[in-house]
Amino acid sequence: MRNRTTTILATLTCGLLLLGACSSSSDDGGSATTSSIPASAVFNATDVGYAQGMIPHHAQAIEMADLVPDRSTNADVLALAAAIRAAQGPEIAELQGWLRDWGQKVPPADADHDMSEYPAMSMTGMLSTADMQRLEAAVGTEFDRLFLEFMVLHHEGAVEMARDEVADGKAPETVGQAERVIEDQTAEIETIEGILAGLPA
């Protein structure tokens, strides 16, 4: 009887230790997306969050740019939209490739996809569904102004995300892309503000 009691107590103790380990894992913000990253990895949770967040963020910028040809005749706006598509499409492919190489979840290049399974991500500056509907409904100068104003907010969000990656990321290639995003999109914000200033009142 004494041996049986000892066995039960030992089993309960092991169970409590395992439960404690599980609780620690969830309390420190770990997730299925990032908890498997070994200390020796060439990337960290910041890199994963940046990549997973920037994919749908870029996808929405491309979605916005795709609206331009049917709604605008402004040469500057058309050129800006083409530049956004040309730059951000390849960046999405880079981000997807890094996530695959790291053995991490790869979100689809779809701004409307449910991203709740990617808790490490951050997507500052994303347009709401209502914002996108307003943009889709606009035409002419009204569209140009709304597109440009929304794109400034969108770019500012991307720059904020990229600065976080530069500050805390580990993978050199991902940090390098973030540095380019900061440079390119900061310059585009200045370009956009110039186009906005030239629109008719």
N, C-alpha and C positions, 0 to 999 in steps of 0.2 A: 504493500500500500504506500509505504514511504517512497519507494522508487517511482511509483506511478505519479505521485504528487510532484516529485522533483521534475519528472519529464514534462508534466503539464505546465509547471512554472517556467521551465526553460523554453517551451514552445511559445507561451504567452510573451515572454521577454523578447524573443526573436521577432515575434509579430509586431510588438510595440516599436522595436528598433527600426523595422522596415517601414512602419507607418510614419515614424519620425523622419526617415530619409525622404519619403515621398512628400511629406509636408514641407520640408526644407526646399525641395526642388521647386515647388510651386510658389512658395513665399518669396523666393529671391528673383521672381520674374522670369524664370526659365520657361521655355516652351519647347514643343516638339520641333520647332523650326531651328532653334539655336542651341538647345541643351547638349547636342551631340558633338559640339565643336571641341576638339582636343586643344590643349594649351599649345601644342607644337604646330598647329595649323597656320597656314600663311594668311588666313583671313580671320575675322572675328564677327561678333554679333552685329556690330555697327555696319560692317560691309554687307552682311546679309540683309539687314533692314533697309539699307540704302538701295540695294539692287531690287529687292522685292517691292519697295515703294515707288521707285523711279520708273519701273516698267509701266504700270497703269497711268502714272503721272504723264509720262511722255506720250502714251497712247491717247490720252485725252487731248493733248496739244495737237497731235496729228488729226484727231477727229475734228477739232475746231478748224484747223487749217483746210481740211477737206471740204468744209462748207463754203470757202471763199469763192471758188470759180463760178458758182451758180448764183452768187448774191452780191458780188462786187465787180466794178469795172475800174477801180482805182489801181493804177499800175504799181504803186508802192506797196499796197496791201497784198496784191497778187504775188509780188516778188517776195515779200516777207513770208507768206504762207508756204511758198515753194521752198524757201530756205529752211523753214522749220521742219517740213517733211523730210528734206534731204539730210538734215543733221540728226534728227531724233530717231528716225527709223534704224539706222546702223547702231546707234547707242543702245536701243532696246535689244538688238541682237547680241551685242557685247554683254549686257547685263544678264540675259538669259543664259549665255554660254558660261559665264562665271558661276552662276548658281548651279548649273548642271555639273561643272567641274568640282564644285564644293560639296556635291551630294545634298543640296538643299532644295526645297520646294520652289518651283518656277511658276509664278502667276502668269496667266495669259495676258497678252497685250490687248487688254479690253478694259476700258475705264469703268464699265458698268458691272464688272464681275464682282461677286461677293468676296470681299477680301478679309472677312473675319477669321479665316484660317491662317492668316499671315500676321500674327500679333507683333512681330518685330518691326513692321514697316511704319513709315511715316509719310503722309502725302499732303503736305502743306500747300495751300493755294488751289486745290481742286475745285472746279465748278460744281455746283449742285445740279440736280436734274432740272430744277426750275430755271437756273441760269442758262443751261444748254437749250432749253425750250425757247427762251427769249431770243437767244442767238439764232436759232434755226428759223424763227418766225420773222426776223428782221431782214431788210433788203436795202441796197443803196447806201447812202451816207449813214443812215441809222445803223445798218449792219457794220459798216467800217468802224464807226466810233465804238460800238459795243464790243466788237471783236478785239480791237486794239486795247480798250480798257481792261477787258477780261484777260487778255494775254499778258498785260503788265502784271496783274495779280498772280497769274499762273507762273510766270517767270520768277517773280519774287519768291514764291513758294519753293520753286526748284532750287533757287540759289540758297535759300535757307537750309534745305535738305542737304545740298552739296557741301555747305560749310560745316555742317555736323559731321559729315563723312570725312572731310579733310582733317577736322580736329581729332576725331576718335577712331577712324578707320585704320586697318592694318595692311590690307592687300594693296601693294604699290600701284597695280594697274587700275584698281577701283578708285583709289585716292586721286590718281592722275586724271581719270575721267571726270571726277567731281571738280577738280581744279579747272578743267576745260569748260564744264557747265557754268561755273561761276563767271569765267571770263567771257564766254560766248553770250550767255543770256543777259549778263549785265550790259554788254554792248548793245544787244538787241533791245533792251528796255529803253536805252537812249535813242535808238533809231525809232522805236514805236512812239515815244513822246514827241519826236520831231514830226512824224507823220500826223499824229493827233493835232498838233499845233497848226498844221496846214489844212485841216479839214474845214469846209465851209460851216459857218455857225448854224 
